Amino acid sequence: MTSASNGSTPRISLDDSHDLRDALAVTKGWLEVLFHQWDGMDDQERFHCVAGALLGANQMGCKLEAMDGHQIDLRDAPEMKMADEFFKLAEKNGS
C-alpha cells in the first residue's frame, strides 16, 4: 500500500489493486456460471464451480493478509488451502 498525497489515508498500489481484481474476477466468473447454469449441471460440475470461486476468494484473502503485513506461509497459499479441501472431500466421498 502507498500513502495518499496528504499522508493521512493509505492507498492501494496498482499492483495490489490488480491482484485483488484478478482474484475477484475468478470468484465472480465461477459464481456467475454456477448461477446461470445451475439446472443444467450435475453435482460434479457444481462442485468445480464452487471450488473455482473458493480459490478466487482464498486468493483475495491471502493478498489482503499480505497487504496488512502478515507473513504468508506457503501452506496458507490459496492453492494449498484448496488442495487440502479437495483431499478432505475425496476422503469423505471415498474417491
C-alpha positions in Angstrom: 0.0 0.0 0.0 1.0 3.6 -0.5 0.2 6.8 1.3 -2.1 9.4 -0.2 -0.6 12.7 -1.2 -1.6 14.2 2.2 -0.1 11.2 4.0 -3.3 10.5 6.0 -5.1 7.8 4.1 -3.4 4.7 2.9 -4.0 3.9 -0.8 -3.8 0.6 -2.6 -0.9 0.3 -5.1 -1.7 -0.5 -8.7 -0.1 -4.0 -8.3 -2.2 -4.8 -5.3 -5.4 -3.5 -6.9 -4.6 -5.6 -10.0 -4.1 -8.7 -7.9 -7.4 -8.1 -6.0 -9.3 -7.5 -9.2 -7.9 -10.7 -10.7 -9.0 -12.8 -7.7 -12.4 -11.1 -7.7 -12.9 -11.8 -11.4 -12.1 -15.5 -10.8 -14.6 -15.7 -8.0 -17.3 -13.7 -9.8 -16.8 -15.7 -13.0 -17.3 -19.1 -11.4 -20.3 -17.9 -9.4 -21.9 -16.4 -12.5 -21.5 -19.7 -14.3 -23.0 -21.6 -11.4 -25.9 -19.1 -11.1 -26.8 -19.1 -14.8 -26.4 -22.8 -15.5 -27.3 -24.5 -12.2 -30.2 -26.5 -13.6 -28.1 -27.9 -16.4 -25.2 -29.0 -14.2 -24.6 -32.2 -12.4 -23.2 -32.2 -8.8 -19.6 -32.6 -10.0 -19.9 -29.6 -12.3 -21.4 -27.5 -9.5 -18.6 -28.7 -7.2 -16.0 -27.5 -9.7 -17.7 -24.1 -9.9 -17.7 -23.7 -6.1 -14.1 -24.8 -5.9 -13.1 -22.2 -8.5 -15.0 -19.5 -6.6 -13.3 -20.5 -3.4 -9.9 -20.4 -5.0 -10.5 -16.8 -6.0 -11.8 -15.9 -2.6 -8.8 -17.5 -1.0 -6.5 -15.6 -3.3 -8.2 -12.3 -2.2 -7.9 -13.2 1.4 -4.2 -14.1 1.0 -3.5 -10.9 -0.8 -5.3 -8.8 1.9 -3.3 -10.6 4.6 0.0 -9.8 2.8 -1.1 -6.2 2.3 -1.7 -6.0 6.1 1.9 -7.0 6.6 1.3 -10.6 7.7 3.9 -13.2 6.6 2.2 -15.7 4.4 3.3 -19.3 4.9 3.4 -21.5 1.8 0.8 -23.7 3.5 -1.5 -20.7 3.7 -1.3 -20.0 -0.1 -4.8 -20.3 -1.7 -3.7 -23.2 -3.9 -2.5 -25.2 -0.9 -5.7 -24.5 1.0 -7.8 -25.7 -1.9 -5.7 -28.8 -2.3 -6.3 -29.6 1.4 -10.0 -29.2 0.9 -10.1 -31.4 -2.2 -8.2 -34.2 -0.3 -10.7 -33.9 2.6 -13.7 -34.1 0.2 -12.1 -37.0 -1.7 -11.6 -38.9 1.6 -15.2 -38.1 2.7 -16.6 -39.3 -0.7 -14.4 -42.4 -0.8 -12.8 -41.3 -4.1 
